[in-house]
Amino acid sequence: MHSFVGVGVFRGRVIGPVRHMPPALAEPPVGERLEGSTAPETAAAALKSAGATVKELLQERASRAEGAGKEVLEATALMATDPMLIKAAIKLVNTGTSAERAIWEAGEAVADTLKGLGGYMAERSHDVLDVRSRIVAVLRGVPAPEIPDFAEPFILVAEDLAPADTATLDPSKVIALVTAGGGPQSHTAIIARNLGLPAVVAAAGVTGIADGTQVFVDGATGVVSTDPGAAEHAAVAEWQEKASLLSVFDGSGRLADGTLIPLLANVGGAKDAQEAAAANAQGVGLLRTEFCFLGNSTEPGHADQVAAYKGVFDAFPGKKVVVRTLDAGADKPLPFLTDATEPNPALGVRGYRTDLTTPGVLARQLAAIADAAASSSAEVWVMAPMVSTAAEAADFAALCTAAGLRVPGVMVEVPSAALTARHILDHVEFASLGTNDLTQYAMAADRQLGPLAALNDPWQPAVLALVQATVEGAVSQVKHSASLETTSPKPVGVCGEAAADPALAVVLAGLGVSTLSMTQRALPAVAAVLRTVTLPQARALADRAVAAASAAEARELVRAGLPALAELGL
Amino acid sequence: MIERTATIASTVGLHARPASIFAEAAGAIDAEVTIARAGDPVDEAVDADSMLALMSLGVEHGEVVVLRTGDDTAGEALDALVTILETNHDA
């Protein structure tokens, strides 16, 4: 038996065979020539035939796909035999360039042209590069860089996984994710939590495990072991028993002393909302409205938007639903709103800021939310992403009032908003901490970069101090408020990944956060752990975490004070 | 040589689905057809059966394009292509 230790990002223990994600295709060397014995005509024919093979494969996939995914696959299939692409490649082959290098360069040139056009075309440039890689893979006789297809469920092992890799991930086939790179906020970690798949990231060396080897994966401790024995099989059985205990949330988030901490769900559409309601979520703490917009080259119309929002509201009659207005930009570009050529998209025109460059879209979205709210019994709150100043909060509140929406709020994702919450809350009714972006901005570390995973950790004491500052801002705001009637501070919630970590949820409750919103799969575990501590105990643990010298120390101190974690196998 | 002009009807322009529908239709006819923006030099015309070339042209909704072919018997085929361009495939 050989063991590897990484960072566990979603709990669960399984045993199964390893299947490797084929490595990213290596670029054919610059200047690679046709082999002496190969005639250009033969290479050109091989190139055409490889293109046809890729086209056939993608068309077959398109026939099994639905909706927008089907159209994208159909268009991508056509690219594989596109005359412009193939002619350009054959021209290079005729000058003696190898077929692999020729299609590589021809694809690059087309992709660059599309990128230069921006918007929708720039997005399609990825499809051209995907087709190019597939053609090179066929020419070389190696597997295309995509999730392998096996009948028996398996543990997917990769260097790291990108959104494009996981788009086709089938959770009935993949039983765990293990990556050598990435960090707790990486795409792999987010996907694992959303799908409820046990996952370990940053486990150096796992890419060397032979394909098909049986391994044991523990998503809580981060251990991956080859050739599991009796102890590992027993651990899996024990987990399955505990998992059934941790599988249900009774719909009431509270601490041991009865302090209420409502637990809500993060959802991205009506289907998610129905699942969250079935899992007893106490409302929706974050409705991501991008689902309505992504994949659209133009702004969706009023009636479409109203129907989409109403589908979510109707899943939570009489309950709170917090709608986040469109958060486009950075990793979520939209052709009609965002500029794909910004040098620093994360620091660019994204979230609420798109209202500066493309006014009107936000006002129309708020009007649609208001109409959907009026036709449903959900208690609808609205918040703007990426607000940095009190002036922006005031402008957003005015837009909400104009649309007839009564409870405006802001996301606190930018450190400036956390530090000036006292003034921001003069204009809006609540704040919700988006810990993923708050962490990346506080630490100046891109969420997607594996080497920066240790910085990108919501346990960083600096991030916890910003959460504390936001809650203190709310307390200070109510003290300075002119109104004598209001005695309790305006609510500050958390809707980032941090809320789904049961130990961190205790810290957030101790810091004074009033609601926690998370993927519905995390509700039972978070509820179970919150119920083992009183408010004074949670406060004491929060104080220790904020005062810790490092993220690791904060996590250790809190875990040591929460024996329930080990008892529940978390 | 024969020519036809057409006004792009699809609201997203000659991209995405409209481009793939047009390229497939152009690829299915025997004559070699080129497409260019109205007013652009003839040597900037691109192959009509290449979706990637169509997308690279970046022709938007309402713009006028010129179809050309050296095959003088392909008039009807060109007319069919014009019909495709003047239909809104994104509606």
Interface residues (C-beta under 8 A of the other chain):
Chain A: E71 E74 A75 L78 M79 D82 P83 M84 L85 K87 V110 T113 L114 L117 Y120 M121 R124 V128 S297 T298
Chain B: T11 V12 H15 A16 R17 A19 S20 A23 E24 G27 V46 D47 D49 S50 M51 L52 A53 M55 S56 G58 D90
